[in-house]
Amino acid sequence: MKLTGAQIRAGRAMLRISAQELADMAGIGVATVRRSEAVDGTIGVHYANSKAMQAALQGAGILFLGSDGGGPGVRLRE
């Protein structure tokens, strides 16, 4: 699944964590998080960085939703 800037912003907002906290969780630079969140649509960062952000958010309870009709999204795991 390709991540969008909106998914990263929304996931981080749901967890109430800062860009720096997400960067630390993912083991990437905060500039990469900020650059990714600024994108409208699919993010254009290295695959490893995208996967690291996705894994960090998933590990903290975020579920990524595909674009099956309503567009890509996120929600908190119950």
N, CA, C and O of each residue as an XYZ file, in Angstrom:
312
protein
N       0.847     -1.180      0.000
C       0.000      0.000      0.000
C       0.889      1.238      0.000
O       1.844      1.330      0.771
N       0.569      2.174     -0.861
C       1.302      3.433     -0.894
C       0.650      4.407      0.075
O      -0.569      4.579      0.071
N       1.464      5.037      0.896
C       0.960      5.981      1.895
C       0.736      7.352      1.291
O       1.406      7.748      0.338
N      -0.223      8.070      1.866
C      -0.447      9.459      1.480
C      -0.061     10.370      2.640
O       0.005      9.947      3.795
N       0.189     11.620      2.302
C       0.491     12.596      3.343
C      -0.649     12.718      4.341
O      -0.420     12.877      5.540
N      -1.876     12.643      3.842
C      -3.045     12.754      4.722
C      -3.110     11.592      5.712
O      -3.485     11.790      6.867
N      -2.752     10.390      5.277
C      -2.766      9.243      6.185
C      -1.748      9.419      7.312
O      -2.029      9.100      8.467
N      -0.585      9.919      6.973
C       0.439     10.124      7.998
C      -0.002     11.211      8.969
O       0.105     11.040     10.183
N      -0.502     12.334      8.438
C      -0.990     13.424      9.304
C      -2.100     12.935     10.223
O      -2.089     13.208     11.423
N      -3.061     12.208      9.650
C      -4.207     11.743     10.432
C      -3.789     10.722     11.485
O      -4.246     10.783     12.626
N      -2.931      9.794     11.110
C      -2.470      8.792     12.064
C      -1.736      9.424     13.229
O      -1.945      9.056     14.385
N      -0.877     10.375     12.914
C      -0.128     11.060     13.970
C      -1.069     11.855     14.864
O      -0.894     11.882     16.082
N      -2.069     12.503     14.266
C      -3.039     13.276     15.051
C      -3.852     12.365     15.969
O      -4.107     12.714     17.121
N      -4.257     11.206     15.467
C      -5.026     10.265     16.290
C      -4.224      9.788     17.492
O      -4.780      9.560     18.566
N      -2.925      9.638     17.309
C      -2.057      9.185     18.397
C      -1.599     10.330     19.295
O      -1.032     10.109     20.365
N      -1.852     11.547     18.846
C      -1.420     12.750     19.570
C       0.089     12.738     19.820
O       0.558     12.955     20.937
N       0.829     12.477     18.746
C       2.282     12.504     18.835
C       2.826     13.564     17.887
O       2.184     13.913     16.896
N       3.996     14.064     18.194
C       4.635     15.082     17.358
C       5.338     14.422     16.174
O       5.533     13.207     16.141
N       5.711     15.251     15.209
C       6.485     14.758     14.071
C       7.808     14.173     14.554
O       8.276     13.164     14.027
N       8.404     14.805     15.552
C       9.664     14.301     16.104
C       9.469     12.931     16.749
O      10.316     12.049     16.608
N       8.356     12.753     17.456
C       8.085     11.458     18.088
C       7.905     10.362     17.044
O       8.408      9.252     17.215
N       7.186     10.669     15.958
C       7.023      9.680     14.892
C       8.372      9.363     14.261
O       8.682      8.201     14.000
N       9.167     10.388     14.018
C      10.496     10.172     13.444
C      11.329      9.262     14.339
O      11.996      8.349     13.853
N      11.291      9.509     15.636
C      12.042      8.680     16.583
C      11.534      7.237     16.577
O      12.327      6.296     16.602
N      10.217      7.070     16.545
C       9.625      5.733     16.521
C      10.022      4.970     15.257
O      10.253      3.761     15.291
N      10.098      5.702     14.139
C      10.385      5.084     12.845
C      11.880      4.990     12.553
O      12.288      4.296     11.621
N      12.689      5.677     13.337
C      14.126      5.665     13.095
C      14.538      6.449     11.864
O      15.501      6.098     11.184
N      13.793      7.525     11.580
C      14.086      8.372     10.422
C      14.183      9.820     10.887
O      13.915     10.120     12.051
N      14.560     10.706      9.997
C      14.672     12.112     10.345
C      13.321     12.804     10.383
O      12.408     12.438      9.644
N      13.197     13.799     11.241
C      11.947     14.545     11.346
C      11.640     15.283     10.046
O      10.471     15.488      9.721
N      12.658     15.685      9.301
C      12.429     16.359      8.021
C      11.704     15.434      7.042
O      10.892     15.893      6.239
N      11.994     14.142      7.108
C      11.318     13.174      6.240
C       9.841     13.084      6.590
O       8.997     13.012      5.697
N       9.522     13.086      7.867
C       8.119     13.058      8.299
C       7.415     14.320      7.818
O       6.335     14.239      7.232
N       8.004     15.465      8.054
C       7.376     16.734      7.666
C       7.199     16.833      6.160
O       6.158     17.288      5.686
N       8.203     16.413      5.407
C       8.123     16.439      3.946
C       6.998     15.525      3.464
O       6.261     15.874      2.542
N       6.869     14.367      4.083
C       5.822     13.413      3.704
C       4.435     13.956      4.008
O       3.517     13.813      3.201
N       4.282     14.574      5.164
C       2.974     15.109      5.557
C       2.550     16.290      4.696
O       1.358     16.573      4.582
N       3.501     16.979      4.093
C       3.185     18.155      3.285
C       2.642     17.792      1.904
O       2.141     18.658      1.188
N       2.737     16.533      1.534
C       2.332     16.081      0.201
C       0.828     15.832      0.152
O       0.260     15.212      1.051
N       0.197     16.320     -0.903
C      -1.193     15.952     -1.182
C      -1.133     14.751     -2.115
O      -0.709     14.878     -3.264
N      -1.545     13.611     -1.638
C      -1.463     12.396     -2.437
C      -0.355     11.488     -1.935
O       0.111     11.613     -0.803
N       0.060     10.565     -2.807
C       1.068      9.568     -2.450
C       2.404     10.236     -2.147
O       2.864     11.098     -2.895
N       3.015      9.830     -1.045
C       4.289     10.435     -0.650
C       5.409      9.923     -1.549
O       5.335      8.818     -2.086
N       6.441     10.737     -1.705
C       7.548     10.392     -2.589
C       8.863     10.243     -1.855
O       9.883     10.768     -2.299
N       8.854      9.538     -0.740
C      10.097      9.300      0.002
C      10.606      7.902     -0.323
O       9.900      7.107     -0.942
N      11.819      7.609      0.092
C      12.377      6.274     -0.129
C      11.446      5.221      0.469
O      10.815      5.435      1.504
N      11.382      4.085     -0.211
C      10.507      2.990      0.204
C      10.751      2.596      1.659
O       9.800      2.376      2.409
N      12.011      2.506      2.057
C      12.341      2.098      3.430
C      11.792      3.094      4.446
O      11.324      2.691      5.511
N      11.841      4.381      4.133
C      11.315      5.399      5.048
C       9.795      5.332      5.131
O       9.216      5.488      6.206
N       9.156      5.101      3.993
C       7.701      4.961      3.971
C       7.272      3.766      4.819
O       6.346      3.869      5.624
N       7.949      2.638      4.636
C       7.626      1.435      5.407
C       7.904      1.635      6.890
O       7.169      1.118      7.732
N       8.956      2.378      7.220
C       9.284      2.630      8.626
C       8.192      3.455      9.294
O       7.807      3.173     10.429
N       7.686      4.481      8.591
C       6.592      5.289      9.151
C       5.336      4.452      9.307
O       4.657      4.524     10.331
N       5.026      3.655      8.290
C       3.838      2.808      8.356
C       3.941      1.825      9.514
O       2.980      1.653     10.264
N       5.085      1.182      9.669
C       5.271      0.208     10.748
C       5.178      0.868     12.117
O       4.597      0.300     13.042
N       5.743      2.059     12.252
C       5.695      2.770     13.533
C       4.260      3.128     13.896
O       3.843      2.950     15.040
N       3.509      3.632     12.928
C       2.115      3.998     13.190
C       1.273      2.753     13.476
O       0.440      2.763     14.383
N       1.483      1.695     12.714
C       0.738      0.455     12.954
C       1.062     -0.118     14.325
O       0.172     -0.596     15.027
N       2.309     -0.072     14.699
C       2.710     -0.578     16.003
C       2.087      0.190     17.155
O       1.933     -0.337     18.257
N       1.730      1.443     16.889
C       1.110      2.287     17.911
C      -0.414      2.221     17.871
O      -1.082      2.887     18.662
N      -0.978      1.413     16.944
C      -2.419      1.218     16.935
C      -3.176      1.782     15.753
O      -4.407      1.803     15.773
N      -2.484      2.240     14.726
C      -3.154      2.793     13.550
C      -3.350      1.695     12.509
O      -2.424      0.941     12.210
N      -4.551      1.610     11.963
C      -4.853      0.701     10.858
C      -4.972      1.525      9.586
O      -5.653      2.550      9.569
N      -4.317      1.085      8.530
C      -4.373      1.775      7.250
C      -5.468      1.156      6.400
O      -5.557     -0.066      6.278
N      -6.297      2.003      5.813
C      -7.412      1.561      4.986
C      -7.079      1.817      3.528
O      -6.531      2.866      3.189
N      -7.404      0.870      2.669
C      -7.155      1.019      1.240
C      -8.091      2.026      0.604
O      -8.946      2.614      1.267
N      -7.914      2.212     -0.678
C      -8.709      3.218     -1.386
C      -9.902      2.583     -2.088
O     -10.222      2.944     -3.221
N     -10.554      1.650     -1.431
C     -11.683      0.938     -2.018
C     -12.950      1.790     -2.037
O     -13.845      1.616     -1.210
N     -13.004      2.703     -2.987
C     -14.202      3.519     -3.159
C     -14.182      4.840     -2.444
O     -14.544      5.857     -3.036
N     -13.773      4.867     -1.190
C     -13.811      6.102     -0.421
C     -12.480      6.806     -0.301
O     -12.389      7.839      0.361
N     -11.459      6.280     -0.916
C     -10.129      6.856     -0.799
C      -9.390      6.272      0.383
O     -10.007      5.704      1.284
N      -8.067      6.404      0.392
C      -7.272      5.845      1.480
C      -7.542      6.568      2.790
O      -7.889      7.749      2.797
N      -7.380      5.853      3.896
C      -7.628      6.465      5.205
C      -6.932      5.704      6.309
O      -6.159      4.780      6.055
N      -7.214      6.099      7.542
C      -6.674      5.439      8.728
C      -7.742      5.414      9.807
O      -8.689      6.200      9.788
N      -7.572      4.497     10.747
C      -8.408      4.491     11.945
C      -7.620      3.852     13.064
O      -6.625      3.167     12.826
N      -8.070      4.078     14.285
C      -7.427      3.472     15.449
C      -7.917      2.044     15.625
O      -9.103      1.758     15.460
N      -7.007      1.163     15.958
C      -7.367     -0.226     16.242
C      -8.157     -0.246     17.549
O      -7.850      0.502     18.478
N      -9.151     -1.085     17.615
C      -9.986     -1.175     18.821
C      -9.321     -1.984     19.890
O      -9.884     -2.161     20.971
